[in-house]
Amino acid sequence: MTDESDGLHVLLGGYLLGGLSDADHSAFTEHLRTCAACQAELGQVSGLPRLLALAGPAGGPHLSPDAEGDAAAAPSVSDDEELPRLLSAVARRRQTRRRWFTAVAAAAAAVLFGAGLWLGPRLTAPPELPTTHVVAAPAPGSSVRVDVALVTRGWGTQLDLDCEDMPTSGQLTLYVIDRKGGSTAAASWRGTPTGYSQLTGATALRPNEIQRLEIRDGKGQVLASATT
C-alpha cells in the first residue's frame, strides 16, 4: 500500500470487487471521501459486480471466457490489473450484442417495409364497384359494334361505351329505356372520322331499373340495342 494519492487511486478496482486487504480497504475508503475523481470513476463502474454476478463462474451468456478467448476458468479479480481487461471484455460483448440487435431490427424493418408495399395499395385502393357488361346487337343493315359497361354508383348508373364502325358524321345518342317504357338520353356525341368512339354516359336509374339501351343516329334511327 502507498500513501500517495495516485497509489490509492489504483486501488479502486480492488475496492469495487472486494479484493483489498483490510488496511488497503480502510485507506481507500478514507481517500474516497475527498477524491472527486475516484468518486466519479466509481459511479461509472459501480454496476460491474452485478454484470459479473450475472455472468456466473463459467462466464454465463453475457461474458463467456470461451467466446472472448479467455482461459477455461474465470480469472481472479484480486489483481488490480484485471479491472481494465474485464471492462474491455464487457464492452466488446455489449458491442457484439448491439450489432446483433441492430441487424435484427433492420431485418424486421425490411420485412415490415415489404409488407407495407404489398398491403398498402390494397388498403388504400377504392373498392371495386359492381359492373355489368352488355354487347349491343346491331340493327338490321347496321354493322356497328358497341360494348357497354354498366357501373353501379350511389347516384345511379355510369355507362361506359366502347363503339366501333359507327357513322363517321352526324349526331349519335345513347338512350336508356326503363321498365315502364320511359326513354331518356344518357349520352350524346358526334361521329368520328375513324368510326371509333369511347365515352361515358350517366343515368339516375339503377342497373336493375334499366330494361333496354339503344344507340340512335340524328334521325332517331336505332343503330344498335341491348337488353340488360
DOMAR-150441 format. One record per residue (C-alpha): residue number from 0; residue in three letters; chain; x, y, z. Coordinates in steps of 0.2 Angstrom, whole numbers, plus 5000, padded with zeros to 4 digits. Example, Ala and Ser with C-alpha at 12.3 -4.5 7.8 and 13.67 -1.06 7.14 Angstrom:
<atom><num>0</num><residu>ALA</residu><chaine>A</chaine><X>5062</X><Y>4978</Y><Z>5039</Z></atom>
<atom><num>1</num><residu>SER</residu><chaine>A</chaine><X>5068</X><Y>4995</Y><Z>5036</Z></atom>
END
This chain:
<atom><num>0</num><residu>MET</residu><chaine>A</chaine><X>5000</X><Y>5000</Y><Z>5000</Z></atom>
<atom><num>1</num><residu>THR</residu><chaine>A</chaine><X>5006</X><Y>5018</Y><Z>4997</Z></atom>
<atom><num>2</num><residu>ASP</residu><chaine>A</chaine><X>5001</X><Y>5034</Y><Z>5005</Z></atom>
<atom><num>3</num><residu>GLU</residu><chaine>A</chaine><X>5002</X><Y>5044</Y><Z>4989</Z></atom>
<atom><num>4</num><residu>SER</residu><chaine>A</chaine><X>4985</X><Y>5049</Y><Z>4980</Z></atom>
<atom><num>5</num><residu>ASP</residu><chaine>A</chaine><X>4990</X><Y>5040</Y><Z>4964</Z></atom>
<atom><num>6</num><residu>GLY</residu><chaine>A</chaine><X>4994</X><Y>5025</Y><Z>4973</Z></atom>
<atom><num>7</num><residu>LEU</residu><chaine>A</chaine><X>4977</X><Y>5025</Y><Z>4982</Z></atom>
<atom><num>8</num><residu>HIS</residu><chaine>A</chaine><X>4968</X><Y>5029</Y><Z>4965</Z></atom>
<atom><num>9</num><residu>VAL</residu><chaine>A</chaine><X>4974</X><Y>5012</Y><Z>4958</Z></atom>
<atom><num>10</num><residu>LEU</residu><chaine>A</chaine><X>4965</X><Y>5003</Y><Z>4972</Z></atom>
<atom><num>11</num><residu>LEU</residu><chaine>A</chaine><X>4948</X><Y>5007</Y><Z>4965</Z></atom>
<atom><num>12</num><residu>GLY</residu><chaine>A</chaine><X>4947</X><Y>4991</Y><Z>4955</Z></atom>
<atom><num>13</num><residu>GLY</residu><chaine>A</chaine><X>4950</X><Y>4980</Y><Z>4970</Z></atom>
<atom><num>14</num><residu>TYR</residu><chaine>A</chaine><X>4939</X><Y>4991</Y><Z>4981</Z></atom>
<atom><num>15</num><residu>LEU</residu><chaine>A</chaine><X>4924</X><Y>4989</Y><Z>4969</Z></atom>
<atom><num>16</num><residu>LEU</residu><chaine>A</chaine><X>4927</X><Y>4970</Y><Z>4968</Z></atom>
<atom><num>17</num><residu>GLY</residu><chaine>A</chaine><X>4930</X><Y>4967</Y><Z>4986</Z></atom>
<atom><num>18</num><residu>GLY</residu><chaine>A</chaine><X>4948</X><Y>4961</Y><Z>4983</Z></atom>
<atom><num>19</num><residu>LEU</residu><chaine>A</chaine><X>4958</X><Y>4973</Y><Z>4995</Z></atom>
<atom><num>20</num><residu>SER</residu><chaine>A</chaine><X>4966</X><Y>4969</Y><Z>5012</Z></atom>
<atom><num>21</num><residu>ASP</residu><chaine>A</chaine><X>4958</X><Y>4977</Y><Z>5027</Z></atom>
<atom><num>22</num><residu>ALA</residu><chaine>A</chaine><X>4972</X><Y>4990</Y><Z>5028</Z></atom>
<atom><num>23</num><residu>ASP</residu><chaine>A</chaine><X>4970</X><Y>4995</Y><Z>5010</Z></atom>
<atom><num>24</num><residu>HIS</residu><chaine>A</chaine><X>4951</X><Y>4995</Y><Z>5011</Z></atom>
<atom><num>25</num><residu>SER</residu><chaine>A</chaine><X>4952</X><Y>5007</Y><Z>5026</Z></atom>
<atom><num>26</num><residu>ALA</residu><chaine>A</chaine><X>4964</X><Y>5018</Y><Z>5017</Z></atom>
<atom><num>27</num><residu>PHE</residu><chaine>A</chaine><X>4955</X><Y>5019</Y><Z>5001</Z></atom>
<atom><num>28</num><residu>THR</residu><chaine>A</chaine><X>4938</X><Y>5022</Y><Z>5010</Z></atom>
<atom><num>29</num><residu>GLU</residu><chaine>A</chaine><X>4946</X><Y>5037</Y><Z>5018</Z></atom>
<atom><num>30</num><residu>HIS</residu><chaine>A</chaine><X>4954</X><Y>5043</Y><Z>5002</Z></atom>
<atom><num>31</num><residu>LEU</residu><chaine>A</chaine><X>4937</X><Y>5041</Y><Z>4993</Z></atom>
<atom><num>32</num><residu>ARG</residu><chaine>A</chaine><X>4929</X><Y>5054</Y><Z>5004</Z></atom>
<atom><num>33</num><residu>THR</residu><chaine>A</chaine><X>4939</X><Y>5068</Y><Z>4997</Z></atom>
<atom><num>34</num><residu>CYS</residu><chaine>A</chaine><X>4944</X><Y>5062</Y><Z>4980</Z></atom>
<atom><num>35</num><residu>ALA</residu><chaine>A</chaine><X>4931</X><Y>5068</Y><Z>4967</Z></atom>
<atom><num>36</num><residu>ALA</residu><chaine>A</chaine><X>4940</X><Y>5059</Y><Z>4953</Z></atom>
<atom><num>37</num><residu>CYS</residu><chaine>A</chaine><X>4938</X><Y>5042</Y><Z>4962</Z></atom>
<atom><num>38</num><residu>GLN</residu><chaine>A</chaine><X>4920</X><Y>5046</Y><Z>4966</Z></atom>
<atom><num>39</num><residu>ALA</residu><chaine>A</chaine><X>4916</X><Y>5050</Y><Z>4948</Z></atom>
<atom><num>40</num><residu>GLU</residu><chaine>A</chaine><X>4925</X><Y>5034</Y><Z>4942</Z></atom>
<atom><num>41</num><residu>LEU</residu><chaine>A</chaine><X>4917</X><Y>5023</Y><Z>4955</Z></atom>
<atom><num>42</num><residu>GLY</residu><chaine>A</chaine><X>4900</X><Y>5029</Y><Z>4949</Z></atom>
<atom><num>43</num><residu>GLN</residu><chaine>A</chaine><X>4904</X><Y>5024</Y><Z>4931</Z></atom>
<atom><num>44</num><residu>VAL</residu><chaine>A</chaine><X>4909</X><Y>5007</Y><Z>4935</Z></atom>
<atom><num>45</num><residu>SER</residu><chaine>A</chaine><X>4898</X><Y>5003</Y><Z>4950</Z></atom>
<atom><num>46</num><residu>GLY</residu><chaine>A</chaine><X>4887</X><Y>4991</Y><Z>4940</Z></atom>
<atom><num>47</num><residu>LEU</residu><chaine>A</chaine><X>4902</X><Y>4980</Y><Z>4936</Z></atom>
<atom><num>48</num><residu>PRO</residu><chaine>A</chaine><X>4899</X><Y>4967</Y><Z>4951</Z></atom>
<atom><num>49</num><residu>ARG</residu><chaine>A</chaine><X>4881</X><Y>4965</Y><Z>4945</Z></atom>
<atom><num>50</num><residu>LEU</residu><chaine>A</chaine><X>4887</X><Y>4961</Y><Z>4927</Z></atom>
<atom><num>51</num><residu>LEU</residu><chaine>A</chaine><X>4900</X><Y>4948</Y><Z>4934</Z></atom>
<atom><num>52</num><residu>ALA</residu><chaine>A</chaine><X>4887</X><Y>4940</Y><Z>4945</Z></atom>
<atom><num>53</num><residu>LEU</residu><chaine>A</chaine><X>4875</X><Y>4938</Y><Z>4930</Z></atom>
<atom><num>54</num><residu>ALA</residu><chaine>A</chaine><X>4889</X><Y>4931</Y><Z>4920</Z></atom>
<atom><num>55</num><residu>GLY</residu><chaine>A</chaine><X>4892</X><Y>4917</Y><Z>4934</Z></atom>
<atom><num>56</num><residu>PRO</residu><chaine>A</chaine><X>4908</X><Y>4907</Y><Z>4937</Z></atom>
<atom><num>57</num><residu>ALA</residu><chaine>A</chaine><X>4909</X><Y>4900</Y><Z>4920</Z></atom>
<atom><num>58</num><residu>GLY</residu><chaine>A</chaine><X>4906</X><Y>4916</Y><Z>4911</Z></atom>
<atom><num>59</num><residu>GLY</residu><chaine>A</chaine><X>4887</X><Y>4914</Y><Z>4908</Z></atom>
<atom><num>60</num><residu>PRO</residu><chaine>A</chaine><X>4878</X><Y>4920</Y><Z>4892</Z></atom>
<atom><num>61</num><residu>HIS</residu><chaine>A</chaine><X>4884</X><Y>4938</Y><Z>4893</Z></atom>
<atom><num>62</num><residu>LEU</residu><chaine>A</chaine><X>4903</X><Y>4936</Y><Z>4896</Z></atom>
<atom><num>63</num><residu>SER</residu><chaine>A</chaine><X>4909</X><Y>4918</Y><Z>4891</Z></atom>
<atom><num>64</num><residu>PRO</residu><chaine>A</chaine><X>4928</X><Y>4915</Y><Z>4893</Z></atom>
<atom><num>65</num><residu>ASP</residu><chaine>A</chaine><X>4927</X><Y>4904</Y><Z>4878</Z></atom>
<atom><num>66</num><residu>ALA</residu><chaine>A</chaine><X>4918</X><Y>4917</Y><Z>4867</Z></atom>
<atom><num>67</num><residu>GLU</residu><chaine>A</chaine><X>4931</X><Y>4930</Y><Z>4872</Z></atom>
<atom><num>68</num><residu>GLY</residu><chaine>A</chaine><X>4946</X><Y>4919</Y><Z>4870</Z></atom>
<atom><num>69</num><residu>ASP</residu><chaine>A</chaine><X>4950</X><Y>4919</Y><Z>4889</Z></atom>
<atom><num>70</num><residu>ALA</residu><chaine>A</chaine><X>4955</X><Y>4904</Y><Z>4899</Z></atom>
<atom><num>71</num><residu>ALA</residu><chaine>A</chaine><X>4943</X><Y>4890</Y><Z>4903</Z></atom>
<atom><num>72</num><residu>ALA</residu><chaine>A</chaine><X>4941</X><Y>4896</Y><Z>4921</Z></atom>
<atom><num>73</num><residu>ALA</residu><chaine>A</chaine><X>4936</X><Y>4913</Y><Z>4926</Z></atom>
<atom><num>74</num><residu>PRO</residu><chaine>A</chaine><X>4951</X><Y>4924</Y><Z>4931</Z></atom>
<atom><num>75</num><residu>SER</residu><chaine>A</chaine><X>4954</X><Y>4930</Y><Z>4948</Z></atom>
<atom><num>76</num><residu>VAL</residu><chaine>A</chaine><X>4949</X><Y>4948</Y><Z>4951</Z></atom>
<atom><num>77</num><residu>SER</residu><chaine>A</chaine><X>4960</X><Y>4951</Y><Z>4966</Z></atom>
<atom><num>78</num><residu>ASP</residu><chaine>A</chaine><X>4974</X><Y>4959</Y><Z>4955</Z></atom>
<atom><num>79</num><residu>ASP</residu><chaine>A</chaine><X>4970</X><Y>4977</Y><Z>4951</Z></atom>
<atom><num>80</num><residu>GLU</residu><chaine>A</chaine><X>4976</X><Y>4975</Y><Z>4933</Z></atom>
<atom><num>81</num><residu>GLU</residu><chaine>A</chaine><X>4961</X><Y>4963</Y><Z>4929</Z></atom>
<atom><num>82</num><residu>LEU</residu><chaine>A</chaine><X>4948</X><Y>4978</Y><Z>4930</Z></atom>
<atom><num>83</num><residu>PRO</residu><chaine>A</chaine><X>4953</X><Y>4986</Y><Z>4914</Z></atom>
<atom><num>84</num><residu>ARG</residu><chaine>A</chaine><X>4953</X><Y>4969</Y><Z>4905</Z></atom>
<atom><num>85</num><residu>LEU</residu><chaine>A</chaine><X>4936</X><Y>4964</Y><Z>4912</Z></atom>
<atom><num>86</num><residu>LEU</residu><chaine>A</chaine><X>4929</X><Y>4981</Y><Z>4907</Z></atom>
<atom><num>87</num><residu>SER</residu><chaine>A</chaine><X>4935</X><Y>4979</Y><Z>4890</Z></atom>
<atom><num>88</num><residu>ALA</residu><chaine>A</chaine><X>4928</X><Y>4962</Y><Z>4888</Z></atom>
<atom><num>89</num><residu>VAL</residu><chaine>A</chaine><X>4911</X><Y>4968</Y><Z>4894</Z></atom>
<atom><num>90</num><residu>ALA</residu><chaine>A</chaine><X>4912</X><Y>4982</Y><Z>4881</Z></atom>
<atom><num>91</num><residu>ARG</residu><chaine>A</chaine><X>4916</X><Y>4970</Y><Z>4867</Z></atom>
<atom><num>92</num><residu>ARG</residu><chaine>A</chaine><X>4901</X><Y>4959</Y><Z>4872</Z></atom>
<atom><num>93</num><residu>ARG</residu><chaine>A</chaine><X>4889</X><Y>4974</Y><Z>4873</Z></atom>
<atom><num>94</num><residu>GLN</residu><chaine>A</chaine><X>4895</X><Y>4980</Y><Z>4856</Z></atom>
<atom><num>95</num><residu>THR</residu><chaine>A</chaine><X>4893</X><Y>4962</Y><Z>4849</Z></atom>
<atom><num>96</num><residu>ARG</residu><chaine>A</chaine><X>4875</X><Y>4961</Y><Z>4856</Z></atom>
<atom><num>97</num><residu>ARG</residu><chaine>A</chaine><X>4871</X><Y>4979</Y><Z>4850</Z></atom>
<atom><num>98</num><residu>ARG</residu><chaine>A</chaine><X>4876</X><Y>4974</Y><Z>4832</Z></atom>
<atom><num>99</num><residu>TRP</residu><chaine>A</chaine><X>4866</X><Y>4959</Y><Z>4833</Z></atom>
<atom><num>100</num><residu>PHE</residu><chaine>A</chaine><X>4850</X><Y>4968</Y><Z>4839</Z></atom>
<atom><num>101</num><residu>THR</residu><chaine>A</chaine><X>4853</X><Y>4981</Y><Z>4825</Z></atom>
<atom><num>102</num><residu>ALA</residu><chaine>A</chaine><X>4854</X><Y>4968</Y><Z>4812</Z></atom>
<atom><num>103</num><residu>VAL</residu><chaine>A</chaine><X>4838</X><Y>4960</Y><Z>4819</Z></atom>
<atom><num>104</num><residu>ALA</residu><chaine>A</chaine><X>4829</X><Y>4977</Y><Z>4819</Z></atom>
<atom><num>105</num><residu>ALA</residu><chaine>A</chaine><X>4835</X><Y>4981</Y><Z>4801</Z></atom>
<atom><num>106</num><residu>ALA</residu><chaine>A</chaine><X>4828</X><Y>4964</Y><Z>4795</Z></atom>
<atom><num>107</num><residu>ALA</residu><chaine>A</chaine><X>4812</X><Y>4967</Y><Z>4804</Z></atom>
<atom><num>108</num><residu>ALA</residu><chaine>A</chaine><X>4810</X><Y>4984</Y><Z>4797</Z></atom>
<atom><num>109</num><residu>ALA</residu><chaine>A</chaine><X>4814</X><Y>4977</Y><Z>4779</Z></atom>
<atom><num>110</num><residu>VAL</residu><chaine>A</chaine><X>4800</X><Y>4964</Y><Z>4782</Z></atom>
<atom><num>111</num><residu>LEU</residu><chaine>A</chaine><X>4788</X><Y>4977</Y><Z>4788</Z></atom>
<atom><num>112</num><residu>PHE</residu><chaine>A</chaine><X>4793</X><Y>4989</Y><Z>4773</Z></atom>
<atom><num>113</num><residu>GLY</residu><chaine>A</chaine><X>4790</X><Y>4975</Y><Z>4761</Z></atom>
<atom><num>114</num><residu>ALA</residu><chaine>A</chaine><X>4773</X><Y>4971</Y><Z>4769</Z></atom>
<atom><num>115</num><residu>GLY</residu><chaine>A</chaine><X>4768</X><Y>4989</Y><Z>4768</Z></atom>
<atom><num>116</num><residu>LEU</residu><chaine>A</chaine><X>4772</X><Y>4990</Y><Z>4749</Z></atom>
<atom><num>117</num><residu>TRP</residu><chaine>A</chaine><X>4762</X><Y>4974</Y><Z>4746</Z></atom>
<atom><num>118</num><residu>LEU</residu><chaine>A</chaine><X>4747</X><Y>4978</Y><Z>4758</Z></atom>
<atom><num>119</num><residu>GLY</residu><chaine>A</chaine><X>4747</X><Y>4997</Y><Z>4757</Z></atom>
<atom><num>120</num><residu>PRO</residu><chaine>A</chaine><X>4739</X><Y>4998</Y><Z>4739</Z></atom>
<atom><num>121</num><residu>ARG</residu><chaine>A</chaine><X>4726</X><Y>4985</Y><Z>4745</Z></atom>
<atom><num>122</num><residu>LEU</residu><chaine>A</chaine><X>4721</X><Y>4995</Y><Z>4760</Z></atom>
<atom><num>123</num><residu>THR</residu><chaine>A</chaine><X>4720</X><Y>5012</Y><Z>4751</Z></atom>
<atom><num>124</num><residu>ALA</residu><chaine>A</chaine><X>4713</X><Y>5007</Y><Z>4734</Z></atom>
<atom><num>125</num><residu>PRO</residu><chaine>A</chaine><X>4695</X><Y>5011</Y><Z>4732</Z></atom>
<atom><num>126</num><residu>PRO</residu><chaine>A</chaine><X>4683</X><Y>4996</Y><Z>4732</Z></atom>
<atom><num>127</num><residu>GLU</residu><chaine>A</chaine><X>4679</X><Y>4988</Y><Z>4716</Z></atom>
<atom><num>128</num><residu>LEU</residu><chaine>A</chaine><X>4662</X><Y>4994</Y><Z>4710</Z></atom>
<atom><num>129</num><residu>PRO</residu><chaine>A</chaine><X>4649</X><Y>4981</Y><Z>4704</Z></atom>
<atom><num>130</num><residu>THR</residu><chaine>A</chaine><X>4649</X><Y>4981</Y><Z>4685</Z></atom>
<atom><num>131</num><residu>THR</residu><chaine>A</chaine><X>4639</X><Y>4973</Y><Z>4671</Z></atom>
<atom><num>132</num><residu>HIS</residu><chaine>A</chaine><X>4645</X><Y>4972</Y><Z>4653</Z></atom>
<atom><num>133</num><residu>VAL</residu><chaine>A</chaine><X>4632</X><Y>4970</Y><Z>4638</Z></atom>
<atom><num>134</num><residu>VAL</residu><chaine>A</chaine><X>4635</X><Y>4970</Y><Z>4620</Z></atom>
<atom><num>135</num><residu>ALA</residu><chaine>A</chaine><X>4623</X><Y>4979</Y><Z>4609</Z></atom>
<atom><num>136</num><residu>ALA</residu><chaine>A</chaine><X>4616</X><Y>4970</Y><Z>4594</Z></atom>
<atom><num>137</num><residu>PRO</residu><chaine>A</chaine><X>4617</X><Y>4980</Y><Z>4578</Z></atom>
<atom><num>138</num><residu>ALA</residu><chaine>A</chaine><X>4600</X><Y>4984</Y><Z>4570</Z></atom>
<atom><num>139</num><residu>PRO</residu><chaine>A</chaine><X>4597</X><Y>4976</Y><Z>4553</Z></atom>
<atom><num>140</num><residu>GLY</residu><chaine>A</chaine><X>4608</X><Y>4984</Y><Z>4539</Z></atom>
<atom><num>141</num><residu>SER</residu><chaine>A</chaine><X>4620</X><Y>4991</Y><Z>4553</Z></atom>
<atom><num>142</num><residu>SER</residu><chaine>A</chaine><X>4637</X><Y>4985</Y><Z>4556</Z></atom>
<atom><num>143</num><residu>VAL</residu><chaine>A</chaine><X>4641</X><Y>4995</Y><Z>4572</Z></atom>
<atom><num>144</num><residu>ARG</residu><chaine>A</chaine><X>4648</X><Y>4986</Y><Z>4587</Z></atom>
<atom><num>145</num><residu>VAL</residu><chaine>A</chaine><X>4645</X><Y>4993</Y><Z>4604</Z></atom>
<atom><num>146</num><residu>ASP</residu><chaine>A</chaine><X>4651</X><Y>4987</Y><Z>4621</Z></atom>
<atom><num>147</num><residu>VAL</residu><chaine>A</chaine><X>4643</X><Y>4995</Y><Z>4636</Z></atom>
<atom><num>148</num><residu>ALA</residu><chaine>A</chaine><X>4649</X><Y>4993</Y><Z>4654</Z></atom>
<atom><num>149</num><residu>LEU</residu><chaine>A</chaine><X>4635</X><Y>4997</Y><Z>4667</Z></atom>
<atom><num>150</num><residu>VAL</residu><chaine>A</chaine><X>4644</X><Y>5003</Y><Z>4683</Z></atom>
<atom><num>151</num><residu>THR</residu><chaine>A</chaine><X>4634</X><Y>5004</Y><Z>4699</Z></atom>
<atom><num>152</num><residu>ARG</residu><chaine>A</chaine><X>4635</X><Y>5021</Y><Z>4708</Z></atom>
<atom><num>153</num><residu>GLY</residu><chaine>A</chaine><X>4627</X><Y>5029</Y><Z>4723</Z></atom>
<atom><num>154</num><residu>TRP</residu><chaine>A</chaine><X>4618</X><Y>5041</Y><Z>4712</Z></atom>
<atom><num>155</num><residu>GLY</residu><chaine>A</chaine><X>4613</X><Y>5029</Y><Z>4698</Z></atom>
<atom><num>156</num><residu>THR</residu><chaine>A</chaine><X>4622</X><Y>5020</Y><Z>4684</Z></atom>
<atom><num>157</num><residu>GLN</residu><chaine>A</chaine><X>4638</X><Y>5025</Y><Z>4675</Z></atom>
<atom><num>158</num><residu>LEU</residu><chaine>A</chaine><X>4638</X><Y>5019</Y><Z>4657</Z></atom>
<atom><num>159</num><residu>ASP</residu><chaine>A</chaine><X>4655</X><Y>5017</Y><Z>4648</Z></atom>
<atom><num>160</num><residu>LEU</residu><chaine>A</chaine><X>4654</X><Y>5015</Y><Z>4630</Z></atom>
<atom><num>161</num><residu>ASP</residu><chaine>A</chaine><X>4666</X><Y>5007</Y><Z>4618</Z></atom>
<atom><num>162</num><residu>CYS</residu><chaine>A</chaine><X>4660</X><Y>5009</Y><Z>4600</Z></atom>
<atom><num>163</num><residu>GLU</residu><chaine>A</chaine><X>4667</X><Y>5004</Y><Z>4583</Z></atom>
<atom><num>164</num><residu>ASP</residu><chaine>A</chaine><X>4661</X><Y>5005</Y><Z>4565</Z></atom>
<atom><num>165</num><residu>MET</residu><chaine>A</chaine><X>4650</X><Y>5019</Y><Z>4569</Z></atom>
<atom><num>166</num><residu>PRO</residu><chaine>A</chaine><X>4644</X><Y>5033</Y><Z>4557</Z></atom>
<atom><num>167</num><residu>THR</residu><chaine>A</chaine><X>4658</X><Y>5045</Y><Z>4554</Z></atom>
<atom><num>168</num><residu>SER</residu><chaine>A</chaine><X>4647</X><Y>5060</Y><Z>4555</Z></atom>
<atom><num>169</num><residu>GLY</residu><chaine>A</chaine><X>4631</X><Y>5066</Y><Z>4562</Z></atom>
<atom><num>170</num><residu>GLN</residu><chaine>A</chaine><X>4624</X><Y>5066</Y><Z>4580</Z></atom>
<atom><num>171</num><residu>LEU</residu><chaine>A</chaine><X>4624</X><Y>5050</Y><Z>4590</Z></atom>
<atom><num>172</num><residu>THR</residu><chaine>A</chaine><X>4614</X><Y>5047</Y><Z>4606</Z></atom>
<atom><num>173</num><residu>LEU</residu><chaine>A</chaine><X>4613</X><Y>5033</Y><Z>4619</Z></atom>
<atom><num>174</num><residu>TYR</residu><chaine>A</chaine><X>4595</X><Y>5031</Y><Z>4626</Z></atom>
<atom><num>175</num><residu>VAL</residu><chaine>A</chaine><X>4590</X><Y>5022</Y><Z>4642</Z></atom>
<atom><num>176</num><residu>ILE</residu><chaine>A</chaine><X>4573</X><Y>5014</Y><Z>4642</Z></atom>
<atom><num>177</num><residu>ASP</residu><chaine>A</chaine><X>4566</X><Y>5010</Y><Z>4660</Z></atom>
<atom><num>178</num><residu>ARG</residu><chaine>A</chaine><X>4555</X><Y>4995</Y><Z>4664</Z></atom>
<atom><num>179</num><residu>LYS</residu><chaine>A</chaine><X>4540</X><Y>5006</Y><Z>4662</Z></atom>
<atom><num>180</num><residu>GLY</residu><chaine>A</chaine><X>4545</X><Y>5011</Y><Z>4644</Z></atom>
<atom><num>181</num><residu>GLY</residu><chaine>A</chaine><X>4551</X><Y>5028</Y><Z>4648</Z></atom>
<atom><num>182</num><residu>SER</residu><chaine>A</chaine><X>4566</X><Y>5034</Y><Z>4637</Z></atom>
<atom><num>183</num><residu>THR</residu><chaine>A</chaine><X>4579</X><Y>5046</Y><Z>4642</Z></atom>
<atom><num>184</num><residu>ALA</residu><chaine>A</chaine><X>4596</X><Y>5052</Y><Z>4634</Z></atom>
<atom><num>185</num><residu>ALA</residu><chaine>A</chaine><X>4611</X><Y>5046</Y><Z>4644</Z></atom>
<atom><num>186</num><residu>ALA</residu><chaine>A</chaine><X>4625</X><Y>5052</Y><Z>4632</Z></atom>
<atom><num>187</num><residu>SER</residu><chaine>A</chaine><X>4627</X><Y>5061</Y><Z>4616</Z></atom>
<atom><num>188</num><residu>TRP</residu><chaine>A</chaine><X>4642</X><Y>5063</Y><Z>4604</Z></atom>
<atom><num>189</num><residu>ARG</residu><chaine>A</chaine><X>4646</X><Y>5066</Y><Z>4586</Z></atom>
<atom><num>190</num><residu>GLY</residu><chaine>A</chaine><X>4653</X><Y>5053</Y><Z>4574</Z></atom>
<atom><num>191</num><residu>THR</residu><chaine>A</chaine><X>4672</X><Y>5052</Y><Z>4571</Z></atom>
<atom><num>192</num><residu>PRO</residu><chaine>A</chaine><X>4682</X><Y>5050</Y><Z>4555</Z></atom>
<atom><num>193</num><residu>THR</residu><chaine>A</chaine><X>4688</X><Y>5033</Y><Z>4561</Z></atom>
<atom><num>194</num><residu>GLY</residu><chaine>A</chaine><X>4671</X><Y>5027</Y><Z>4566</Z></atom>
<atom><num>195</num><residu>TYR</residu><chaine>A</chaine><X>4678</X><Y>5024</Y><Z>4584</Z></atom>
<atom><num>196</num><residu>SER</residu><chaine>A</chaine><X>4672</X><Y>5032</Y><Z>4600</Z></atom>
<atom><num>197</num><residu>GLN</residu><chaine>A</chaine><X>4674</X><Y>5029</Y><Z>4618</Z></atom>
<atom><num>198</num><residu>LEU</residu><chaine>A</chaine><X>4664</X><Y>5039</Y><Z>4630</Z></atom>
<atom><num>199</num><residu>THR</residu><chaine>A</chaine><X>4655</X><Y>5039</Y><Z>4647</Z></atom>
<atom><num>200</num><residu>GLY</residu><chaine>A</chaine><X>4636</X><Y>5042</Y><Z>4650</Z></atom>
<atom><num>201</num><residu>ALA</residu><chaine>A</chaine><X>4625</X><Y>5043</Y><Z>4665</Z></atom>
<atom><num>202</num><residu>THR</residu><chaine>A</chaine><X>4608</X><Y>5040</Y><Z>4672</Z></atom>
<atom><num>203</num><residu>ALA</residu><chaine>A</chaine><X>4599</X><Y>5041</Y><Z>4688</Z></atom>
<atom><num>204</num><residu>LEU</residu><chaine>A</chaine><X>4592</X><Y>5024</Y><Z>4685</Z></atom>
<atom><num>205</num><residu>ARG</residu><chaine>A</chaine><X>4599</X><Y>5009</Y><Z>4694</Z></atom>
<atom><num>206</num><residu>PRO</residu><chaine>A</chaine><X>4605</X><Y>4994</Y><Z>4684</Z></atom>
<atom><num>207</num><residu>ASN</residu><chaine>A</chaine><X>4590</X><Y>4984</Y><Z>4689</Z></atom>
<atom><num>208</num><residu>GLU</residu><chaine>A</chaine><X>4579</X><Y>4998</Y><Z>4683</Z></atom>
<atom><num>209</num><residu>ILE</residu><chaine>A</chaine><X>4586</X><Y>4998</Y><Z>4666</Z></atom>
<atom><num>210</num><residu>GLN</residu><chaine>A</chaine><X>4577</X><Y>4987</Y><Z>4653</Z></atom>
<atom><num>211</num><residu>ARG</residu><chaine>A</chaine><X>4585</X><Y>4992</Y><Z>4637</Z></atom>
<atom><num>212</num><residu>LEU</residu><chaine>A</chaine><X>4599</X><Y>5003</Y><Z>4629</Z></atom>
<atom><num>213</num><residu>GLU</residu><chaine>A</chaine><X>4598</X><Y>5010</Y><Z>4612</Z></atom>
<atom><num>214</num><residu>ILE</residu><chaine>A</chaine><X>4610</X><Y>5019</Y><Z>4601</Z></atom>
<atom><num>215</num><residu>ARG</residu><chaine>A</chaine><X>4602</X><Y>5031</Y><Z>4589</Z></atom>
<atom><num>216</num><residu>ASP</residu><chaine>A</chaine><X>4608</X><Y>5042</Y><Z>4575</Z></atom>
<atom><num>217</num><residu>GLY</residu><chaine>A</chaine><X>4602</X><Y>5060</Y><Z>4572</Z></atom>
<atom><num>218</num><residu>LYS</residu><chaine>A</chaine><X>4586</X><Y>5055</Y><Z>4563</Z></atom>
<atom><num>219</num><residu>GLY</residu><chaine>A</chaine><X>4581</X><Y>5044</Y><Z>4578</Z></atom>
<atom><num>220</num><residu>GLN</residu><chaine>A</chaine><X>4585</X><Y>5028</Y><Z>4569</Z></atom>
<atom><num>221</num><residu>VAL</residu><chaine>A</chaine><X>4591</X><Y>5014</Y><Z>4580</Z></atom>
<atom><num>222</num><residu>LEU</residu><chaine>A</chaine><X>4608</X><Y>5008</Y><Z>4576</Z></atom>
<atom><num>223</num><residu>ALA</residu><chaine>A</chaine><X>4611</X><Y>4995</Y><Z>4590</Z></atom>
<atom><num>224</num><residu>SER</residu><chaine>A</chaine><X>4602</X><Y>4990</Y><Z>4606</Z></atom>
<atom><num>225</num><residu>ALA</residu><chaine>A</chaine><X>4605</X><Y>4979</Y><Z>4621</Z></atom>
<atom><num>226</num><residu>THR</residu><chaine>A</chaine><X>4593</X><Y>4971</Y><Z>4634</Z></atom>
<atom><num>227</num><residu>THR</residu><chaine>A</chaine><X>4600</X><Y>4972</Y><Z>4652</Z></atom>
END
